[in-house]
Amino acid sequence: MPQSKPLTDLKTSLHPRNKHRLSYNFSELIASHPALAVFVTTNKYQNESIDFANPEAVKALNKALLAHFYQIQHWDIPPHYLCPPIPGRADYLHYLADILADSNGGVVPTGSTVRCLDVGVGANCVYPIIGHQTYGWHFVGTDIDPVAVQSAKRIVATNVALQNAVVCRLQTSDKQFFRGVAEPQERFDLTLCNPPFHASMREAQAANILKVSNLTGKKTNKAALNFGGQNSELWYAGGEARFIKLMIAESVEVAQNCLWFSSLVSKKESLTGIYKALTQAKATTIKTVEMAQGQKISRFVAWTFLNDAQRNEWFT
């Protein structure tokens, strides 16, 4: 890590291996993606930044981050699709890597033999990009939205580094997670998921209006989704709690085909029901990992049906 950066520039809440622990160096990012330059201004603290309430600025920043840190030169998403914050997505993957290391003698397993299933890959394909470019893992990405699947496939096809490492599959049912997309004998070292957090579009819109008001310091009754998002990306009947409970129930069917299942959990109050569902499903081990990015606290839950001996033999 460059010694010239003052300690105050460190985002110490991020995982130690996260490439985004330092404040954004906009000169370097603009060099990697010149189109970012028009969105960079000096904020009231006399620091360079962008308007995070502007969807185009957020997309330009993501393009720059993916180009600079992950060598992805061709990345775009259709209008109004989710444009996720890269540092937080990277954190999830780094903590998952630590969980895999626990079954591999404390060493993070790398390379193409590590296979991951991204449930809800989205149009952005961000998890496979970060996971492959950081650890060399191979991915299967699934989604119920045909437009999202085509977008993810396009990102893979236009970036040579991803072409033999990421496969995207259409899930035809919004009530299935592994059925219909995973082959009967297909094995995965882990599954990951960024579930739709809200229970309705109205709830999603209200949450976004509050977020944009906080970003701009101005009250508003309507706002563009600064990070985008389609219905299937933002809300699910019953919210994240029901979505994850259904995923847990179905994970029992492929219990021996996967080392670790996991999902992000946005709302702390969802955890009680999730733990109950995991107990009913007879998961042998459950892990909850908290993550923080600035003021925002997030977490994910990981579970397995394998015992200690089976987990320790998984990578041998």
N, C-alpha and C positions, 0 to 999 in steps of 0.2 A: 504494500500500500504506500503511495507516495507520502514522504514525510513532510512535504511542503503544505499539505492540507491541514488546517487547524482542526483540533479535536471537535470543535463546535460544529464542523461541517459533517461529522459522522452521524448517520442515522442508526444509532446503536440499538434500536429496537428490532432492526432487521437481522435475519440469520447471518452468522459470521461469514458464510460463503456467498452471500448475496452480492452480486456485482453492483448493486445500486445503493450501497451504504453511504457513499459520498454524495454531496449535493450535486445536482446536475451541472455539468460543465457544458454550457451552451455553445461555446466556441467549438468544442470537439463534436458535439452533436450536430451542429450546423454543417461542419465539414463532412460528416457522414450522410447528412440529408439536407441539402441547401434550402429546400422549400420550407424548412422550419423557421428560417430567419424572419420572415414577415410577421410571425406570431410572437416573437420574443420582445419583451419590453422590460423596463426597470420599474419594479414595484415600489411601494411606499417605504420599504425598508432598504431601498437602494440596491436590491439584488435583482439579477436577471431572472425572469420567470415568464410564464404564459398565462393567459386567461383560461383557467380550468373550467369555466362555465361555457366555453366556446367549443363545440364538438369538433370543428375543423382543426383547432389548435391542439386539442387532445390527440386527434388522429395523427397529425404531423409529428407530435412528440413521440408517439408510439413507433412511427416509421423510423425516426431517428434512433431511438433506443434499440430497436431490433436490428438495424443496420450496424450501429456502432458496437454493440455488445455481443450480438449473436450472428453477425455476418449474413443477415437476411436482407437482400437488396430489393426484393420484389414482394411487397406486402400491401394489401388493400382489402377493404371490406365493402359490401354493398351499403348504400345509404340506410341509416337508422338501425344498423345491427350493432351489437355490443362491441365496444372498443375498450377492453379491460386495462386497468392500471398494471403495468408490467412489474414493478417491484413487488407488489403483493402476490402476484401469480408466481413469481420466482420463489418467494418465501415458502409457499405451500410445497413446491417441488423439493426444495432443499431439506425441509423437515421430513418429507416422505423418504428422501434418500437416507436420512439418519435412521429411520425405522427399518429400512432394508438392511442397513449396516449391522443392526443388532443381530441379524440372522446370518451374517457373513464375517464373523470374527472381528467386528468393529470397523470393517472397511466398507466404504460405499461401493457397491457393485456397479461397474460401468460396462459400456459396450453393447453390441447388438443382441447379446443373449438375454438382456433384461428387457422384458416386454410389459408394456403398460396399456391399460384400457382407459381412455378418456371418455366418460359418459357425458355427452353434451359438449362436443368439441367446439361448436359454434362456428360462425363464419370466419373468426379470427385465427383459429388454429394455434393459439398462443402456448398452451401447455406442451403440445408436441414439439413446437419450435424450441422452447427453453430447455425442455428435458433432453431432447436429442443433442442440441448444440452444446449443452453443458456436460452431460454425462454419457452421450452416445447411445442412450436408450432408444428402443424402437417402440412405436405407438400404433394402436388402433384407435381412431377417433370416431365416435358415433354421434348422430344427431337425428331428431325427428323432422327437422326442417330441410327440405330438398335444396333450397337456395343456400342455406348455410353449408351443407355438405359440398355443393358445387364450388362455393367460394373457398372452402378449406382445401379441396382437391386442386384448385387453381393455384393456391399458394404453394402447395407441395410441388406441383408440376413445373412451376417457374423458378424454383430454387433448387439447384442441383444437389445441395447438401441434404435435402429432405427426401429426395425422390425414391430412394430405396429404404427409407426409414419410417415413413408414415403412410398408413392406409386409412382411408375414410369410408365409413359405411353408413347407409341410411337405416335408421330404426323406424319401422312403420307404425309402431304403437306407442302412444304417450304413457302407457301404463306398464311398459316393459323396459328393462334396463340391460339385461344380458341375453335374454332370449331373442332370437332372430338376428343377432349381430355377432355373437361369439360361437365359434364352431364347437361341436360337442366335446371334443378332446383338447380344445385349445387351452393352453395354460398362460396365466399372467402373473407376474410378480407383484403387481399392484393395480388397483383401479383408483381413479380419482374423479371428482365431480364438483362442479360449481353449480349447485342447484338453483332453480328459480326461487328466490327468497320470499316473494309476496304471495298473498292468497287471492289477489284480484288485481286487475289493471288499475282500478281506482286507488288501491293501496300503493301500488308502484308509483303512480303519478304523484300522489301526495308526498311520498318519501323523496322523490326527485325534486319537487318544488322546494321542500325544506332544505335539501342539500345545496341546491343552486342559491337559495337565499343566504345560506351560511357562507358560500364561496364568494358571493358578490357583496354581502353586507346589506343587501336591499331586499325588502319583502316583495314577493311576487305571487300572483295567483296562477300563473302558468309559466312553464319553462320547457325549453328543449331538453331532451335527455342528453346531457353532456357526454356521457359514455355510451349513448345509444341503447339499443335493446329492443328485440321483438317480444311478442307475447310469451312465446315458449322460453325465452331467456329470462324474463322478469317475474312471471307469476305462474302459479299452478294451483288448481283448486285444492284448498287445504293447506297451501303454503309449503315452506321447506320441510316442516315437521312431517306432513303426510308423505311428501315426495321421498324423503329419506327412509321413513318407515317401510314404504313399499319396496324400496331398493334393498333394505335389510332382509325383508321376507324373501325376495327373489334370490338374494346372494346365497341362501341356504342351499339352493339347487345346484350351485357350482362351488360349493364350499371347499372341495378338495382340489379345484383347478386354479385357485388363486391364493397367494401368500397373504396379502393384505388388501382389504377393501377400505375405501375412505370416502369422506365427503366433507366439504366445507359446511359450517353451520354458522349462519349470520347472527341468529338471535339466541342469546344465552338461555332464554326460557324454553327453547325447543329441546334442550338437552335432556330434561327429565323423561319425556316421552321416548326419545331416541334410546336412552339407556334401558328403559323398560323393554322396548322392542328387541334390543340386542340380547338382553337376558332371556327373553322368551325364545329367541332364535338359537340360544345356546352357544353364543360366541365364546371362545375360550379366553380370549384376551381383548380388552378394549383400551385404547389410548385416546386421550384428549390432549391436543397440543394447541396452546394459545399463541397467537401471533399478533404483532402490533406494527402499525405503520402510522407514525405521527400520533394523533389523538385517537385513531380508530383501532379498536380491539376486535380481532377476528379469531377464529379457531377452526380446527377440523377434528373430526372423530375418525379413528381408524379401528378396524376390527378384523379378527381372524378366527377361523374355526379349527386351525391346526394347533396341536399341542407343542410344548417346548422342543421335544425331540424332532418332530416333523419340521418345525421351522428351522432348526439348526442344521438339518440335512438338506434343506431346500436347494441351496446353491452348490452342493457337493456332486 
